[in-house]
Amino acid sequence: MKFNQYRLIFFLSAIILLSSCLGTNTPTAVSSNASFVSMTYVAKNKIPTISATTFTLVDNTIVNLDSLPFKTSIDSVSPTFVFATSTGAIMHFRTGYKKDSLLVNGTDTIDFRQLLRVRNYATDAKTFIDYYIKVNVHQVDPEGYNWSKVSDNLNSINATSQKTVILNNNLFYYLNNGASGYLYTSTNGINWTDQSSKLTGLPVNTPLNDMEQFNGKLYLTQDGVNIYSSLDGINWTKKSVADFTFKSLLYIFNGQLWAVVQSNTDNSYRFAVSSDGNIWGMTTGTIPGNFPVKDFASVSYSSSTGKPKVLVLGGLSSSNLPLKNSWSSEDGVYWIDFSVENHTLDTLAVGASVISYDSKLFVFGLRNDKPDSTYYRVSKDEGLSWQRPDTLRNILPKNYPARSYQSVVVLNPMQVKGVQSPTLKQQIIDSDHIYIVGGITGSTVFSDIWTGKLNRKSFLRQ
């Protein structure tokens, strides 16, 4: 087991002897610089991600700061070391491995899980430096999601309407039962504060489905001539409009708040737009045929090219008929009905929710053909087609009850890489959580809270 060490000692001794035998007329360049320059390695099965891995020196440890992909095998690797100068380098392995040590020759295949350190000798044949070896491999699937229930039953209110929105990085959970209004707030989705006694100005019989946060304020309509707004989520004020009747708030798009309204002049259904939530104007054209006026799912997001887009799914028509259409627009005026050519959302029931997350779109709801079954789909092509999430990677827990009219929000979305500050590191860990709050299935009203997050979004380095 010590053969390689003896061979190295012999090799170094030979160099010293050779150097002493050289005449004074033959200068020999020697150095005491044994410092590390680089390390690369190639897997036996030529895995590209291993070959492209960058190793750097942190203190006296050679390490890859960007972890290798999940389940990458490093048990058959051929390393190549580069040092400032080197007479020879020897690898030392962990106790119990089949080798205690081995000379570095660039051809041996070794188990990097067992490699402890490498010692390099400079060309003066006596100066050496020990470097420890650390190979980071992701221990969890970066593309997997971790789902869990964080609250089982926040309240016992038999709500007829409920909605959760985000205001100032806090969760606001509203409910009403036609007689009273309720509000719970939370900073993390786990600990909630009952703010119901403070809630003022919000009608107790107004459907909450289309509540929106716009420019730091919350807005709500659906009772016709009034639109309600709140800066703190607790104290609400109303404003009346005369030119049209509000049917629902749609979405936030291109820095404006959009709504579906009915003209008081000709009873046509149109879009109304506001830049401040106070002054509204109707668009000239009517809404497309089979465009929903309430109980739809909508989301604004950026396309793969960074262009703003909006998507509106399902809902009820002006005749109160359920729709299966999927409308997409890049300007809010010209719309494309994806459902004409693609029928992957045909079984989605009314009352679904849709979010943009990790450059994809996710829909949560019920199946129209199976009212007790969860409808959960992902779109990777900006809403054109929808598929079941990858098996086991993003599947909702088996004990997640099917429901519609749930609120789905993303708390504290962040895009930070290479962060060093401990405060920002914690912010990354706490950010980008998906929350599913409440919902209804038949006569069952839920007030539970579920959360999920893409594992990769908790990595300090991507």
RAZICOR-V194099 format. One record per helix or strand of 2 or more residues. SS is the DSSP state (hx for helix, st for strand). FROM is the first residue (numbers start at 1). TO is the last residue. Records with the same first field share a line. If there is no record, write none. Layout:
SS=FROM-TO  FROM-TO
//
This chain:
hx=3-21  48-51  196-198  338-340  422-430  455-458
st=36-43  56-58  61-63  77-83  88-93  101-103  115-121  128-134  145-151  161-167  170-176  181-186  192-194  212-214  217-220  226-230  237-240  244-253  256-263  269-274  281-286  297-302  308-313  326-329  335-337  353-357  360-367  374-379  407-411  433-441  444-454
//
